[in-house]
Amino acid sequence: MGMKWAALVGGYGSNLEAMLEYGNPIGLVISHKANVRALEVAKRFHVPTVTLLPKAFPMREAFDQALLKILRDEGIEALALAGYLRWLDPAIVREYKGRAINLHPALLPSFPGLNAIEQAFEHGVFWTGVTVHFIDDGHDTGPIIAQAAVPRYREDTLFDLRERIQYHEHHLYPRIVEAVDQGIVVLEGTQVIWKESKSWINGQY
Ligand code: GRF
């Protein structure tokens, strides 16, 4: 297929880096925060960036309209969220249905929302992981594309667990972007359909 992707970011940008190193066709990086490392990563890979600060807009609707206009003007066909800590407007979700994905550092539907790694750690789970899902109108509720389970060992610090989760994020997400890009995995209604089997959809790379 070969779509033009935008990565929506807002922080450190390690997943953006993983996608760009892997060779995902990211044609634009949009950040909702200024001066974040993700923007430096984009520049290092010569990917154009847009910084869209919520506080520059009088209300949420205006921010979302500006975002949708940029996506359309730039001919963006698919969205990969990575550390973008805002909910997407329903109009954007509708326009990019089946072509917008998110990465979450827990095994959804457990521990949705912010600080998922901390939530799972503090809850004392033996297993947590990484989820990649299509975006729908809910918060971390969309149809699941792939998951990698990650053990939490007794002696783990939060740092140890975070590192183990990030390893899977960085390996899984670029492969899913590629699979969506090539139509190997598609969304039909609310069903995720894999057209080819891939060993890594549950974390075996
Ligand atoms: C990742 O843990 C991702 O799962 C979550 O936000 C974090 C982004 O990290 N949605 P980075 O900015 O890609 O390093």
Residues whose N, C-alpha, C, O or C-beta is under 5 A from the ligand:
A	BS01	GRF	G11 Y12 G13 S14 N15 L16 A82 G83 L103 H104 P105
